[in-house]
Amino acid sequence: MKKEKKKAAQKDKTSPSAAAIVAQLHTIYADAVSALQADLHAYLEQKEKPSRSLRKAGRYCYPKLTVVWKGVLDEDDEALILNNRHPEVNRAYARFSRPGTYSSSITRPDVFGSYIEEQLELLIRDYGAECSVSLSDQEIPYPYVLDGAGLDLNSVSAIDLSRHFPATELALIGNEVADGIDFIDALGHRPLALFDGLRTDFSLARLRHYTGTPAEHTQSYILLTNYNRYVDVFVAYALEQLKLPDSPYTALSCCGNFTITKETVNPEDIIAASPWRKHQMPAYHLMAEGHKGISLVNIGVGPSNAKNITDHLAVMRPHAWLMIGHCGGLRASQSIGDYVLAHAYLRDDHVMDDVLPIEIPIPPIAEVQQAFHQAAVRITHQDGEDLKKRLRTGTLVTTDDRNWELKYSLSAKRFSQSRAIAIDMESATLAAQGYRFRVPYGTLLCVSDKPLHGELKLPGQANLFYERAIAEHIQIGIETVSILRDFGSKLHSRKLRAFDEPPFR
C-alpha cells in the first residue's frame, strides 16, 4: 500500500551553500570585468585587438546562475506529484511554480549578493533546490565597466569600440519576463528572475543618469514625489537623523554624486551648492544597514516620468515604493490640505496601455493601506471621525493631460461613474508599474487645489499651503516606511504573482 505522506526531493549533501554560490558569482563576474577592462586598455594604448577565440570562449560573459527543482516525489514510486507542491511555503517569493530548471545571467554580485543569497537559502531549505554557476552566453557591454577603469576614450569613437567589444544592444534588453513573454530559453530553462544581467545593467546606468546618485545607494523603501519642496523637507529630516547618536541611518547619498555623514561639516551649504539641477529626477538616499533606509526621488510631473523611473528602480527589487505628492480634489466636501488614500485607480495615463491593458485591475496592497492609515493616525494625532474629515479613501484618476480641466465636460461622466475623489498625473502609473514588476505600492496624496470648485492654487495661497502641509505629509510617509519594515516578508503580496512566476522576488 502506498504511503500518503509526500516530501520534497532532498537536497544533495554535496550541493554548495547559498553563500558559496554567491562567492562563485563574484569571482566569475570580477574576472570578466577585469578581462574586459584590460583588453580595452590594450586596444586604446596599443591598438591591440581582443582575441576572438577568447571572446568566443566567454572571456567577457556574465555569470549564469542555474537552480533546479525536481519536484515533489512519492516515497514509493518517485513519480512527480503535480499538485499540492507547496504545503509549507506560504510566501510570495522564493518559490517554484513547477518543477524544472531555472536560470538567469547575473550582474553586480557586490550589489545584489545579499538578495541572491537570501532567495537561494529559502529555495535550498524548502525545496532542496540544486544550484550551480557557469558562464552565460551574454557578454557584458563595455560601457558598463568604464567607471574606475582609468580609460582615456578621447582618441576613439564609440562606433570603433563597438566593432571589437560588446556594446549595448537594445534588441537584447526588455521586460519580456515581467510581462509574461518568452518564458523558456533555447535550453528549456525558465527564467530565475524578472531581470537578467543585461536588463539590470541598463537600468543601473539609467538610474545614475537620472537621479544623480549611485544606483547601489538605492534603499529598499522608496518615496516618490512630484514637488521639489518635499525634497527640502526630507533632506532636513535626514540631516537631523544623522546627528542622533542612536540613529539607524549611516549616511545621506545626495543628488550630485556625494555623500553626507554625521562628520560632514556644514552639510546644508554643501547640499545647497550641489549641481542637482543637472539631473532630471533628483534622488536622496537616507542609507541604513541592509538597504533598510529610505530613498526619496523627485520624479517630476507626468506619467511618462513615472513609468521611466520605475522601469529602472524595479531592478533594485525594493520592498515598496510609495507616492506622496499633490493632487486636485474632485469633491466639494474636501478641503485644501486634506489627504487622499487611493484604494483604486482610473488610468487615463495612456503610457502603458500596450503592456498592461487598462481593463486589468490594479488591486490595493492591504499592508500598505493599513500602514498609511496607521501612520496618519500617529502623525496627525487624529483618529476615527476626526481623521475621516481629513483623510478620504477612494478612486484616484491619473491623467496625461495637464489641462484636463479645459475638457471637463468630456470627462465628468467617467469621473462620476468611477467615484473618483482626486486627480493627479503619476500615481496610477506608479501603481501599475508596481503591479507589473511585483513591487508593493501605495499612494497618499495631499489636496493642493480644487479646480472644479473654484479653489485654484494661486502663488500666495500655494506658499501657505506648502508650509502647513508638506512637513506633516513627509512625516507620514517616513512613518509608513517604519511600519512596513515590521511587516517583513508579509509585505510581498501573493496577489502580485503571475501564473508562471520566476522563483526570485
Secondary structure, 3 states (H helix, E strand, C coil): CCCCCEEECCCCCCCCCHHHHHHHHHHHHHHHHHHHHHHHHHHHHHCCCCCHHHHHCCCCEEEEEEEEECCEEECCCCCEECCCCCCCCCCCCCCCCCCEEEEEECCCHHHHHHHHHHHHHHHHHHHCCEEEEEEEEEECCHHHHCCCCCCCCCCCCHHHHHHHCCCCCHHHCCCCCCCCCCCCCCCCCEECCCCCHHHHHHHHHHHHHHHCCCHHHCCCEEEEECCHHHHHHHHHHHHHHHHCCCCCEEEEEECCCEEECCCCCCHHHHHHCCCHHHCCCCEEEEEEHHHCCEEEEECCCCHHHHHHHHHHHHHHCCCEEEEEEEEEECCCCCCCCCEEEEEEEEEECCCCCCCCCCCCCCCCCHHHHHHHHHHHHHHHCCCHHHHHCCEEEEEEEEECCCCHHHHHHHHHHHHHHCCEEEEECCHHHHHHHHHHHCCCEEEEEEEEEEHHHCECCCHHHHHHHHHHHHHHHHHHHHHHHHHHHHHHHHHCCHHHCCCCCCCCC
